[in-house]
Amino acid sequence: MKQDKSGARTGKIINFQQWGVIFVLIALIIIMGISSPVFLSARNIKNILQQISTLGIVSLGMTILMISGGIDLSVGSTISVIACIVSKMLKAGVPVWISIITGLALGCIIGLFNGSLAAYTRAAPFILTLGTMTLLQGVALLITKGFPITNLGKTFEYLGSGVIVRIPFIVILFFALMFVTFFFLKYFRLGRSAYAIGGNEQTAYLAGISVKRNKLIFYMLNGFLAGLAAMVLAARVSSAQAGMGTGFELRSIGAVVIGGTPLSGGTGNVFGTLTGVLLLGVIANGLNLLHVDPAWQYIVTGGVIVFAVILHEHLSK
């Protein structure tokens, strides 16, 4: 009975936070629309959706991971290194489909490595993936030698700039993956186990859940989505460089936390993450249109993330 009450209270906290984010998002859209006549134009709305889609794909993997009590600070470096490797392959004449499969496989391998460390050692995932982040950043620098890799070919570029029925392909891809992730977490036994593991790992183990195996899978899914995001990003800008993924780790974690998934895990959903991604996207786009100094953009974004964490902790008491 006590557990049920605790679960109900947690659900109310998440709903309250998500509705709060939605209200803030609506208020920001109204304010930005008044401040800049360009903001609510169809072209700019399309730009916002394109801009958030790469972050959104990364955030979906982070949502699964954080619900299960994990975290991955290496996703930014994963994006950088996979984008650089795939771009090198394309420049060497490797077929696009082989390059894409290689990128996705590399994401899974990096995820498997992180998952193995998280599942079979006692060290905190935060510290482990911080080490992986540094390692991968070094690999990306070795691959590129500090120079960008450009002109990746029209076929590959379709991933980031293609359009289907006047809707950017990247936007369709993100929303399709969002619904797949929603059904995975809600209706699949493996997906539902993420909540049990994040809520109480020992209890999940006693209930017959293969905690270590499932952790490995969650980290691999996170790596897979990071690999996909890497190629989408490289295709969109038609280039790759060693630092192109920098910041994605913090922004994806921020979007997930803003959406109501606590750092401790056990609760959360993809629609909350969507509101978090949209909020960060609207802030970045709106401040750009208002010609706000980039330094202030970082300050505002960081402030929103800190406020979301403090709010959730306060409501949980």
C-alpha positions in Angstrom: 0.0 0.0 0.0 2.8 2.3 0.9 4.5 1.6 -2.4 1.3 2.3 -4.3 0.9 5.7 -2.5 4.6 6.5 -3.3 4.1 5.6 -7.0 0.9 7.6 -7.2 2.6 10.6 -5.6 5.5 10.3 -8.1 3.1 10.2 -11.0 1.4 13.4 -9.8 4.8 15.1 -9.4 5.7 14.2 -13.0 2.3 15.3 -14.4 2.6 18.6 -12.5 6.1 19.2 -13.8 5.2 18.3 -17.4 2.1 20.6 -17.3 4.3 23.3 -15.8 6.8 22.9 -18.7 3.9 23.0 -21.2 2.6 26.3 -19.7 6.1 27.8 -19.8 6.5 26.6 -23.4 3.2 28.2 -24.5 4.1 31.5 -22.6 7.6 31.6 -24.3 6.0 31.0 -27.7 3.6 33.9 -27.2 6.4 36.2 -25.9 8.8 35.3 -28.7 6.0 35.7 -31.3 5.3 39.2 -30.0 9.0 40.1 -29.8 9.9 38.8 -33.3 7.4 38.6 -36.2 9.5 35.9 -37.9 9.3 33.5 -34.9 5.8 32.1 -35.7 6.4 32.0 -39.5 6.0 28.5 -41.1 9.6 28.6 -42.2 10.9 29.3 -38.7 8.7 26.6 -37.1 10.1 24.2 -39.6 13.6 25.3 -38.6 12.8 24.8 -34.9 11.6 21.2 -35.6 14.7 20.5 -37.7 17.0 21.9 -35.0 15.4 19.9 -32.2 15.2 16.6 -34.0 18.8 15.6 -33.6 18.7 16.5 -29.9 15.4 14.7 -29.7 16.8 11.4 -31.1 19.7 11.5 -28.6 17.2 12.4 -25.8 15.1 9.3 -26.5 18.0 7.0 -25.8 18.9 9.1 -22.7 15.2 8.8 -21.5 15.4 5.0 -21.6 18.7 5.0 -19.8 17.8 7.5 -17.1 14.5 5.8 -16.3 16.5 2.7 -15.6 18.8 4.6 -13.3 21.7 5.0 -15.7 23.3 8.0 -17.4 25.7 8.5 -20.3 28.0 11.5 -20.5 29.7 10.1 -23.6 26.9 10.6 -26.1 28.4 13.9 -27.3 31.7 12.2 -28.0 30.0 9.2 -29.5 28.3 11.5 -31.9 31.6 13.1 -32.8 33.6 9.9 -33.3 30.8 8.1 -35.3 30.2 11.1 -37.5 33.9 11.3 -38.3 34.3 7.6 -39.0 31.3 7.4 -41.3 32.4 10.6 -43.1 35.9 9.2 -43.6 34.3 6.0 -45.1 32.1 8.0 -47.4 35.1 10.1 -48.6 36.9 6.8 -49.3 34.1 5.7 -51.6 32.4 3.2 -49.3 28.7 2.8 -50.2 26.3 4.9 -48.2 24.3 1.9 -46.9 27.4 0.2 -45.6 28.6 3.4 -44.0 25.2 3.9 -42.2 25.1 0.3 -40.9 28.7 0.7 -39.7 27.7 3.9 -37.8 24.8 2.2 -36.1 26.9 -0.8 -35.3 29.6 1.4 -33.8 26.9 3.1 -31.6 25.8 -0.3 -30.3 29.4 -1.3 -29.6 30.1 1.9 -27.7 26.8 1.4 -25.8 27.8 -2.2 -25.0 31.1 -1.0 -23.7 29.5 1.6 -21.4 26.8 -0.9 -20.4 29.4 -3.6 -19.5 31.2 -1.1 -17.2 27.9 0.0 -15.6 26.5 -3.5 -15.1 29.6 -5.3 -14.0 31.5 -2.7 -11.9 30.5 -0.9 -8.7 31.6 2.5 -10.1 29.0 5.2 -10.8 27.9 5.4 -14.5 28.5 9.2 -14.2 32.2 8.6 -13.7 32.6 5.7 -16.1 31.0 7.5 -19.0 33.0 10.6 -18.2 36.1 8.5 -18.9 34.5 7.1 -22.1 33.7 10.7 -23.2 37.3 11.7 -22.9 38.6 8.6 -24.7 36.2 9.0 -27.6 37.0 12.7 -28.0 40.6 11.7 -28.3 39.8 9.1 -31.0 37.8 11.7 -32.9 40.7 14.1 -32.9 43.1 11.4 -34.1 40.7 10.6 -37.0 40.3 14.2 -38.2 43.7 15.6 -37.1 41.7 18.7 -36.2 40.4 19.3 -39.7 36.7 19.0 -40.8 35.6 16.4 -43.3 33.3 17.9 -45.9 31.3 17.1 -49.1 29.7 13.8 -48.0 27.5 13.3 -51.1 23.9 14.1 -51.9 22.6 10.6 -51.1 23.9 10.7 -47.6 22.9 14.3 -47.1 19.2 13.3 -47.7 19.2 12.0 -44.1 19.6 15.5 -42.8 18.0 17.7 -45.5 15.5 15.4 -47.4 11.8 16.3 -47.5 8.7 14.1 -47.6 5.4 15.8 -48.5 7.0 19.1 -47.5 8.0 17.8 -44.1 11.7 17.4 -43.3 12.7 13.7 -43.2 14.6 14.3 -40.0 11.4 15.5 -38.3 9.5 12.5 -39.5 12.3 10.2 -38.3 12.3 11.8 -34.8 8.6 11.6 -34.2 8.5 8.0 -35.6 11.2 7.0 -33.1 9.4 8.8 -30.3 6.3 6.7 -30.8 8.4 3.5 -31.1 10.1 4.4 -27.8 6.7 5.2 -26.2 5.4 1.7 -27.1 8.6 0.0 -26.1 8.5 1.5 -22.6 4.8 1.0 -22.1 4.0 -2.3 -23.7 7.2 -4.4 -23.9 8.4 -6.4 -21.0 12.0 -5.2 -21.5 10.9 -1.6 -21.7 8.7 -1.8 -18.6 11.7 -3.4 -16.7 13.5 -0.1 -17.0 11.1 1.4 -14.5 11.6 -1.5 -12.1 15.4 -1.4 -12.3 15.5 2.4 -11.9 13.0 2.3 -9.0 14.9 -0.4 -7.0 17.5 -2.6 -8.6 17.6 -5.2 -5.9 13.8 -5.6 -5.9 13.8 -5.9 -9.7 16.4 -8.7 -9.4 14.4 -10.5 -6.8 11.4 -10.2 -9.1 13.2 -12.2 -11.7 14.4 -9.4 -13.9 17.8 -9.9 -15.6 19.2 -6.6 -14.4 22.7 -6.8 -15.9 21.5 -8.0 -19.3 18.8 -5.4 -19.5 21.2 -2.6 -18.5 23.5 -3.8 -21.4 20.5 -3.5 -23.8 19.5 -0.1 -22.6 23.0 1.3 -23.0 23.2 -0.3 -26.5 19.9 1.3 -27.5 21.3 4.6 -26.3 24.4 4.1 -28.3 22.4 3.1 -31.4 20.3 6.3 -31.2 23.4 8.4 -30.6 25.0 6.8 -33.7 21.8 7.6 -35.7 21.9 11.2 -34.5 25.6 11.4 -35.5 24.8 10.6 -39.1 21.7 12.8 -39.2 23.8 15.7 -37.9 26.7 15.1 -40.3 24.2 14.7 -43.2 22.5 18.0 -42.3 25.6 20.1 -42.3 27.4 17.9 -44.9 30.5 17.7 -42.8 32.0 16.2 -39.7 34.5 17.4 -37.1 35.9 16.2 -33.8 33.9 18.6 -31.7 30.5 18.5 -33.4 28.9 16.4 -30.7 30.1 18.7 -27.8 27.2 19.7 -25.6 24.7 17.0 -26.7 25.3 15.0 -23.5 24.3 17.9 -21.2 21.4 19.2 -23.4 19.9 15.7 -23.8 20.2 15.1 -20.0 18.7 18.5 -19.5 15.8 17.8 -21.8 15.0 14.6 -20.1 15.1 16.1 -16.6 13.0 19.1 -17.7 10.5 16.6 -19.0 10.1 15.0 -15.6 12.5 12.1 -15.5 14.6 12.4 -12.2 18.3 11.7 -12.2 17.6 8.8 -9.7 15.4 7.0 -12.3 12.3 4.9 -11.9 9.9 7.3 -13.6 9.5 9.3 -16.8 8.1 9.1 -20.3 9.0 10.2 -23.8 6.2 12.9 -24.1 7.8 14.7 -21.1 11.1 14.5 -22.9 9.5 16.0 -26.0 8.3 19.0 -24.0 11.9 19.4 -22.6 13.4 19.2 -26.1 10.8 21.7 -27.4 11.5 24.1 -24.6 15.2 24.1 -25.1 14.7 24.5 -28.9 12.3 27.4 -28.5 14.7 29.2 -26.1 17.7 28.7 -28.4 15.8 29.8 -31.6 14.1 32.7 -29.9 17.2 34.1 -28.4 19.0 33.8 -31.8 16.2 35.7 -33.5 16.5 38.4 -30.9 20.3 38.5 -31.4 21.1 37.7 -27.8 24.8 37.1 -27.1 25.5 33.3 -27.3 27.0 33.5 -23.8 23.6 34.5 -22.4 22.0 31.6 -24.3 24.1 29.2 -22.4 23.3 30.9 -19.1 19.5 30.8 -19.8 19.6 27.2 -20.9 21.7 26.2 -17.9 19.4 28.1 -15.6 16.3 26.3 -16.9 17.9 22.9 -16.4 19.0 23.8 -12.8 15.5 25.1 -12.0 13.9 21.9 -13.3 16.2 19.7 -11.1 15.5 21.8 -8.0 11.8 21.8 -8.7 11.6 18.1 -9.0 13.7 17.6 -5.8 11.4 20.0 -4.0 8.2 18.3 -5.2 9.6 14.9 -4.2 9.9 15.9 -0.5 
